[in-house]
Amino acid sequence: MPARILVAGLLAAAGTTAVVTGTASPAWACHGLLYGNPVRSTSGFTFEVTSSFPSASNITVQANNGTATISGTSWTNGAPPLVATVTGLNPGQSSTVQVNADLSNGGTACSSYANSATTAPAQAPATGAATATATGFTFTITNYNGAVYDYTFSETNGATATDDGNGLVTVTGLAAGASSTVTVTATAKNNSGFTGSANTAVTGTATPPAPAAPDAPAKPTTVAGDSSAAITWAPPAANGSTITGYVVTAAPGGATCTGGAGATTCLIGGLSNGVAYRFTVTATSDQGPSPASAASNTTTPVRTANKDIAIDRASVEPGGTVTLRAEGYRPGASVRFTFYSTPVVLGSATAGGNGVATLTAALPAGAALGAHTVRALGVGASGRPLSQDIDVRVAAATGGGGGDEDEGGLPVTGPGATATAGVALALLLAGAALVLATRRRRTV
């Protein structure tokens, strides 16, 4: 066998796509045409065409599979060989090329050449996006080819995947909202032109459950203060709802405090010192309230010293302005002032370095006439909550504006000033009695 033909055969066996050039030594002769030096690839092959005659013309090629072309239509002795090329084959697919030519002796050559493309590694499955279902999801193998590959599946989270023989994969066995990763493996069939296997992973999620009210918050923790307590909780599972806030309720008494959607703590004021309380937390949402949490451990508020609250006017017309001054808070703490009976937040003030928070605010214009309370609530100097109340009376406005002023213009204070006021009243009464006795003794 000529050396060049041997080299071409070795290159073909190796599957190389290199093109062999040069003058072809005769590989075989059939009606005057010579073929040699084949080079194969995964999509086709090439081979050289010459003639045993001095020349050949009107050379044409035609393949039964793929597309055949040739580098020229005539050849003469001593010229480089023509190269016939077959493209468009699948890996491992064969093709027979019919070659026709007119020979220099006046005859006609009509012969064929057969070869095949080399095999190729298996291609990984291409997949579309997962679409949720009630019990899993579906997806499509977009390059599905059951004639070439066998498909197998491995799934996580207890799911099961099956295909319909046309590339649609259905995954079942998932709970609502649960996810699974499915690995799709394509293994080449024998004589398919492909070898080995390749895989692709797809992750999908079953349709989430319909939104429901949140779960109950976990049991809250508490810190007792003066006439108050701080309650802390962890957010519960939302169950597809949108949590809008929280309500904390004290027992006994039913006092409450509220927090926004992201809150995890709030302060309750107006509690009775010396009374043991428990607290529950409820989440509110667009799907309704959650169940109440388990009750907290008992906590008992206790009275602290060095505190006071004052108001500049004890009797105010509806909508009138008052100035409130609360002492005993941690410097920098925010102190909220609320008007009761029906709670209306008047505003908040920051305690200064001396622990005093001062707020000037208008009382509600629609407040009913009669006795009311203003409460100051914040973190006390001890680091525990501090709640203080002071009385205020809403009275009808008078012509001279006296309804806006306390008698004598003196500020009215909270419980811290009660003893002082009592002593002053006792001394006033004692003085009056002494004057009366003197007068009586002078007339006797």
Secondary structure, 3 states (H helix, E strand, C coil): CCHHHHHHHHHHHHCCCCCCCCCCCCCCEECCEEEEEEEEECCEEEEEEEECCCEEEEEEEEECCCEEEECCCCEECCCCCEEEEEECCCCCCEEEEEEEEEECCCCEEEEEEEEECCCEECCCCCECCCEECCCCEEEEECCCCCCCEEEEEEECCCCEEEECCCCEEEEECCCCCCEEEEEEEEEECCCCCEECEEEEEEEEECCCCCCCCCCCCCCCEEEECECCEEEECCCCCCCCCCEEEEEEEEECCCCEEEEECCCCEEEECCCCCCCCEEEEEEEEECCCCCCCCCCCCCECCCCCCCCEEEECCCEECCCCEEEEEEECECCCCEEEEEEECCCEEEEEEECCCCCCEEEEEECCCCCCCEEEEEEEEEEECCCCEEEEEEEEEECCCCCCCHHHCCHHHCCEECHHHHHHHHHHHHHHHHHHHHHHHHHHHHHC
